[in-house]
């Protein structure tokens, strides 16, 4: 029996290193796969809310032997340590990720855009279009059509909106974090509890709630930038793989399909699950990513 090339890449778990690098006063924690190929394609794994690089542990295990997978924690997330007074905005998160790529000497890379990873990744792409070899988009929204009513209501909040802080803080509770992982899945028992428990551990660290409040208030800057991101997609037509959980309460299936308006050659795959599609559909998604990376330009 011949094993397809994409599937052969996920047969043996990969090892990964875990390090810190200093960027503009921020101690950025990151995970990097120990790949076997010296010419391995580089993939920058950009995590979402309320998670961190640990959300990609199983993907790194699956694909890291054959690809250079690099997953940083943003300021305000995971193990990364930001100084007092750090300004939490999507522009500043991008500044740190940009500096991180430069500290590691990354000049060409694909990006995995998930949730908050989309606004960080698209800002990075606008700054350095020559570095982007391709996009893997997993519930990373770039279109008004992809915003659910709940997402529109949440992103419209300002510090002056009555009850805004309480509404956002409700999202930072254990019940809400667990709901983001299990919501929309056909079988919640396929979702390991370590992910949402670890997310909550970091959310409960001193200062983290304030960081998330600032970022959620700033999310409207992403919506305002959607036309610019879409223009970048139309101009550059990057190779694009879209893997989307259709039961996401924030980013709807329409957001996945609308990418085809600007990158009609994109490979679209929809899965009957929620926001964290990798949690219960890794065996379906990992081979798609492997095949996609194998066909990227050098």
C-alpha positions in Angstrom: 0.0 0.0 0.0 1.4 3.4 -1.0 0.9 6.2 1.6 0.1 9.6 0.0 2.8 12.1 0.5 0.7 14.5 2.6 -0.3 11.7 5.0 3.3 10.4 5.3 4.2 13.7 6.9 2.0 13.1 9.9 3.0 9.6 10.8 5.6 10.3 13.6 5.2 13.1 16.2 7.7 15.9 15.8 9.8 17.4 18.6 9.8 21.2 19.3 11.9 23.7 21.1 10.6 26.3 23.4 12.5 29.6 23.7 12.2 33.3 24.5 13.6 36.1 22.4 13.6 39.8 23.3 11.8 42.2 21.0 11.4 45.9 21.9 11.4 45.2 25.6 9.0 42.2 25.3 10.1 38.7 26.1 8.4 36.7 23.4 7.9 33.0 24.0 7.7 30.8 21.0 7.6 27.1 19.9 9.5 25.9 16.9 9.5 22.4 15.3 12.7 20.4 15.0 12.3 19.6 11.3 14.3 17.0 9.4 14.6 19.0 6.2 17.0 21.9 5.9 15.0 23.3 3.1 11.7 23.0 5.0 9.0 25.6 4.2 8.5 28.1 7.0 5.1 28.6 8.5 4.3 31.3 11.0 1.5 30.0 13.2 -0.5 33.0 14.5 -2.9 32.1 17.3 -6.2 33.5 18.3 -8.2 34.7 21.4 -8.1 33.6 24.1 -5.3 31.2 23.3 -1.6 31.2 22.6 1.0 29.0 20.8 -0.1 26.0 22.8 -3.1 25.7 20.6 -0.8 24.5 17.8 1.0 21.8 19.8 -0.8 18.9 18.1 -0.3 20.5 14.6 3.4 20.8 15.3 3.5 17.2 16.4 1.8 16.2 13.2 3.7 18.3 10.6 6.8 19.6 12.3 9.2 16.9 11.1 8.8 18.2 7.5 8.1 21.9 7.9 9.6 24.7 10.0 6.6 25.6 12.2 7.1 28.7 14.4 4.4 29.8 16.9 4.9 32.9 19.0 2.8 34.1 21.9 1.6 37.7 21.5 2.0 40.2 24.4 -0.9 39.6 26.7 -1.0 35.9 25.9 0.6 32.7 27.0 4.1 32.8 28.3 5.2 36.1 26.7 6.1 38.8 29.2 5.4 42.4 28.3 6.6 45.4 30.4 4.3 47.6 32.4 2.8 50.3 30.3 2.8 48.2 27.1 0.0 49.5 24.8 -2.3 46.6 23.8 -3.5 47.2 20.2 -3.4 45.2 17.1 -0.8 47.5 15.6 1.5 46.9 18.6 1.0 43.2 18.5 2.0 43.3 14.8 5.1 45.4 15.7 6.2 42.7 18.1 5.5 39.8 15.7 7.3 41.8 12.9 10.3 42.3 15.2 10.1 38.6 16.2 10.4 37.5 12.6 13.3 39.7 12.0 15.1 38.5 15.2 14.8 35.0 13.8 15.9 36.0 10.3 12.6 35.0 8.6 12.5 36.4 5.1 10.0 34.0 3.5 7.1 32.3 5.2 3.6 31.2 4.9 1.1 32.3 7.6 -1.6 30.4 9.5 -4.2 33.0 10.3 -6.6 32.1 13.0 -9.0 34.5 14.8 -6.7 37.3 16.2 -4.0 35.9 13.9 -5.8 37.3 10.9 -5.5 41.0 11.9 -1.9 40.5 13.0 -1.1 38.5 9.8 -2.7 40.9 7.4 -1.0 43.9 8.9 2.3 42.0 8.6 1.5 41.1 4.9 0.8 44.8 4.1 4.2 45.7 5.6 6.2 42.9 3.9 4.2 41.4 1.0 7.5 40.0 -0.5 7.9 37.7 2.5 4.5 35.9 2.3 4.6 32.6 0.4 1.0 31.6 1.1 -1.9 31.7 3.6 -3.7 29.1 5.6 -6.9 30.7 6.9 -8.8 29.0 9.7 -11.7 31.1 11.0 -9.6 34.2 10.5 -12.1 36.8 9.3 -11.4 39.6 6.8 -14.9 40.4 5.5 -18.0 42.2 7.0 -20.0 39.3 5.6 -18.2 37.0 8.0 -19.3 38.8 11.2 -22.1 37.2 13.1 -24.6 39.5 15.0 -22.8 38.6 18.2 -19.5 39.6 16.7 -20.9 42.9 15.5 -22.4 43.7 18.9 -19.2 42.8 20.7 -16.9 44.8 18.4 -19.1 47.9 18.5 -18.5 48.3 22.2 -16.4 51.2 23.4 -15.2 52.1 26.9 -18.1 54.6 27.1 -20.8 52.0 26.2 -22.9 51.2 29.3 -22.2 47.7 30.5 -19.3 47.2 28.0 -16.7 46.2 30.4 -19.0 43.7 32.1 -19.9 42.2 28.8 -16.3 41.7 27.8 -15.3 40.4 31.2 -18.0 37.7 30.7 -16.0 36.5 27.8 -12.9 36.0 30.0 -14.5 33.5 32.4 -13.9 29.7 32.4 -17.4 29.0 31.2 -16.9 31.3 28.1 -13.5 30.0 27.4 -14.7 26.4 27.5 -17.7 27.4 25.3 -15.4 28.7 22.6 -13.7 25.3 22.4 -16.7 23.1 22.6 -19.4 25.3 21.0 -20.4 24.2 17.6 -18.7 20.8 17.8 -20.7 17.6 17.0 -18.9 15.7 19.8 -17.4 17.9 22.6 -15.7 14.8 24.0 -13.2 15.1 21.1 -12.0 18.4 22.5 -9.3 17.9 25.1 -9.8 20.0 28.2 -6.1 21.0 28.4 -6.6 23.8 25.8 -9.3 25.8 27.5 -7.9 25.1 31.0 -4.5 26.5 29.9 -6.1 29.5 28.2 -8.0 30.3 31.4 -4.8 29.9 33.5 -3.2 32.7 31.4 -6.4 34.8 31.3 -6.4 34.8 35.1 -2.8 36.1 35.4 -2.3 39.7 36.7 -3.0 42.3 34.1 -4.3 40.0 31.4 -7.9 41.0 31.7 -6.9 44.6 31.1 -4.9 43.6 28.0 -7.9 41.7 26.6 -10.2 44.6 27.3 -7.9 46.9 25.4 -7.7 44.5 22.4 -11.4 43.9 22.2 -12.1 47.6 22.2 -9.5 47.9 19.5 -11.0 45.2 17.3 -13.0 47.7 15.4 -9.7 48.9 13.8 -9.6 45.5 12.1 -13.0 45.9 10.6 -12.1 49.3 9.3 -9.0 47.7 7.7 -10.9 45.0 5.9 -11.0 46.8 2.5 -7.2 47.3 2.7 -6.7 43.6 3.4 -9.0 42.6 0.6 -7.2 44.9 -1.8 -3.9 43.2 -0.8 -5.4 39.8 -1.6 -6.6 41.0 -5.0 -3.3 42.5 -5.8 -1.0 39.6 -4.7 -3.3 36.6 -5.1 -1.3 34.5 -2.6 -1.8 30.7 -2.6 -4.5 30.3 -0.1 -6.0 27.3 1.8 -9.2 28.0 3.8 -10.3 25.5 6.5 -13.3 26.8 8.3 -15.5 25.6 11.1 -19.0 26.5 10.0 -20.6 26.6 13.4 -18.4 29.4 14.7 -20.5 31.8 16.8 -18.4 34.8 15.8 -17.1 34.2 12.3 -19.6 32.7 9.9 -19.4 30.5 6.9 -20.0 33.5 4.7 -16.7 34.9 5.8 -14.9 31.8 4.5 -16.8 31.9 1.1 -16.2 35.6 0.6 -12.4 35.1 0.4 -13.1 33.5 -3.0 -14.2 36.9 -4.3 -10.6 38.2 -4.0 -8.6 34.9 -4.3 -10.8 32.8 -6.5 -8.1 30.1 -6.8 -8.2 29.5 -3.0 -8.8 26.0 -1.9 -11.9 26.1 0.4 -12.8 23.3 2.9 -15.7 23.6 5.4 -16.0 21.5 8.5 -19.1 21.0 10.7 -17.5 22.3 13.9 -16.9 25.5 15.8 -14.2 28.1 16.3 -11.3 25.9 17.2 -11.6 23.6 14.2 -8.2 21.9 14.8 -9.4 20.5 18.1 -11.7 17.9 16.6 -10.7 18.0 12.9 -6.9 17.8 13.0 -6.8 14.5 11.2 -8.8 16.1 8.3 -7.0 19.5 8.3 -3.3 18.5 8.8 -3.1 16.5 5.5 -4.6 19.5 3.6 -2.0 21.8 5.1 0.8 19.4 4.2 -0.3 19.1 0.6 -0.7 22.9 0.4 2.8 23.5 1.8 4.3 21.0 -0.6 3.0 23.0 -3.5 4.1 26.5 -2.4 6.7 28.4 -4.4 10.2 28.4 -2.8 
